Each structure stands twice: as C-alpha cells, then as structure tokens.
Amino acid sequence: QVQLIESGGGLVQAGGSLRLSCASSGRTFSSYFMGWFRQAPGKEREFVAAIRRSSGTTYYVDSVKGRFTISRVNAKNTVYLQMNSLKPEDTAVYYCAAPSDNTVMTSTTESGYKYWGQGTQVTVSS
C-alpha cells in the first residue's frame, strides 16, 4: 500500500517562502510521476504542480509559475514543493498525490491520481 506523508507547512508572511516535502513508501518511487494539489477554504481542490518520474519535465498551474518549483530525489523517495514569493491567495491545505500502478501519462487532474497524503496547511498572512 502506497503511503504519502507531507510536511513543511506553516504560517508565513506574504513574500516569504516555504518548502513542502512528501515522503513516499510502499512501491518503487522512481517509477511514477508525482503531483501536488491544494484546497482553499470553500473551494475545490486544484492542481498545483507535477513532475515526471525522471524529473526532466515539470508542470504548473499558471498562478504559481515562476514562484513554485517541484522537484524530487528518487534516492530519498521524496518529492518537494519549493514555494517562493508567497501570496495570501496561496493559503490552502496542500496535498501530495501519486498515481495508480497502471497510470503512465503524467496527469494534471485529480482523476489521474489514486493515492493522497493527509495534507499540510499553508497559511500566508498579508
């Protein structure tokens, strides 16, 4: 069974930075793409970023391009989300996600992911 455990959330002032981590266990991490999503109060969960298994290609929602960076260290079974120049509208619960064993194409939608972490709260004050 795949398990995903996020860490690194917290309270930060606008313009600040945070780095989220997601540790994966239960299967060969390097064989699968990974994603980050977020859900703000009263809103639906939305895609934030994804990274292919080889780290060669990354994908971002337009609102975080140039500010957030997704990366992975396969030797540590960990995917990261470096968040810079944070804005109050980035406030949300952030979720790490992984696809099913049979999914090959990197996905930017919730339907492309089977496994989810418990979420970590990110709060950006103005």
C-alpha positions in Angstrom: 0.0 0.0 0.0 1.4 3.4 -1.0 1.7 5.9 1.8 2.4 9.6 1.3 3.3 11.8 4.3 3.6 15.6 3.8 5.5 18.0 6.0 6.7 21.6 5.9 3.5 23.6 6.1 3.1 26.6 8.4 2.4 30.3 8.7 4.4 32.7 6.7 4.1 36.4 5.7 3.4 37.4 2.2 6.5 37.4 0.1 8.0 34.6 2.2 9.0 31.0 1.4 8.2 27.5 2.4 9.3 24.1 1.3 6.9 21.2 1.4 8.1 17.6 1.5 6.3 14.4 0.7 7.8 11.1 1.6 6.5 8.1 -0.2 6.6 4.4 0.7 5.1 1.1 -0.5 6.4 0.9 -4.0 9.3 1.9 -6.3 9.1 5.7 -6.1 11.2 6.4 -9.1 8.8 4.6 -11.5 5.9 7.1 -11.1 5.1 10.7 -11.7 4.1 12.8 -8.6 1.8 15.8 -8.1 0.9 18.5 -5.7 -2.7 19.8 -5.2 -4.2 22.4 -2.9 -7.6 23.2 -1.5 -8.5 26.6 -0.2 -11.5 27.1 2.2 -14.7 27.0 0.3 -13.0 26.0 -3.0 -12.5 22.8 -4.9 -9.1 21.1 -4.8 -6.9 22.3 -7.6 -3.8 21.1 -9.4 -0.6 22.9 -8.4 2.4 21.0 -9.9 3.5 17.7 -11.2 6.8 16.1 -12.1 7.7 13.1 -14.3 9.5 10.2 -12.8 12.8 11.2 -14.4 12.5 14.8 -13.1 13.0 16.0 -16.7 9.6 17.6 -17.2 7.5 19.6 -14.8 4.0 21.1 -15.0 2.5 24.0 -13.1 -0.8 25.8 -12.8 -0.4 29.3 -14.3 -0.9 31.0 -10.9 2.3 29.6 -9.4 4.6 29.6 -12.5 7.8 31.4 -11.7 7.2 31.2 -7.9 6.9 27.5 -7.1 9.3 24.7 -8.1 8.5 21.0 -7.9 11.5 18.6 -7.6 12.2 15.0 -6.5 15.0 13.0 -5.0 14.4 9.4 -6.0 17.1 8.1 -3.7 15.1 9.5 -0.8 11.6 8.6 -2.1 10.7 12.2 -1.7 9.1 15.0 -3.7 9.3 18.6 -2.8 7.5 21.8 -3.5 9.5 25.0 -3.0 7.2 27.9 -2.7 8.6 31.4 -3.0 7.0 34.9 -3.1 4.0 33.5 -1.4 0.7 35.4 -1.6 -2.3 35.3 0.7 -4.2 33.5 -2.1 -1.8 30.6 -1.8 -3.4 29.8 1.6 -4.7 26.3 1.4 -4.2 22.7 2.5 -1.6 21.2 0.2 -1.7 17.6 -0.8 0.8 15.3 -2.3 -0.5 12.7 -4.8 0.6 9.7 -6.6 -0.9 7.7 -9.5 -2.1 4.1 -9.6 0.3 1.4 -10.7 -1.1 1.4 -14.2 -1.0 5.1 -14.9 1.8 6.1 -17.3 0.9 9.6 -18.6 1.7 12.5 -16.2 -1.6 14.0 -15.1 -2.6 17.5 -14.1 -6.1 16.5 -12.9 -7.3 14.7 -9.8 -8.6 11.7 -11.8 -5.0 10.9 -12.6 -4.1 10.2 -9.0 -5.0 7.4 -6.7 -3.0 7.9 -3.6 -3.2 11.1 -1.4 -1.4 12.4 1.6 -3.1 13.7 4.6 -2.4 17.3 3.7 -0.4 20.1 5.2 -1.7 23.6 6.0 -0.1 26.6 4.4 -1.2 30.0 5.6 0.1 33.2 4.1 -0.7 36.4 6.0 -0.9 39.8 4.4 
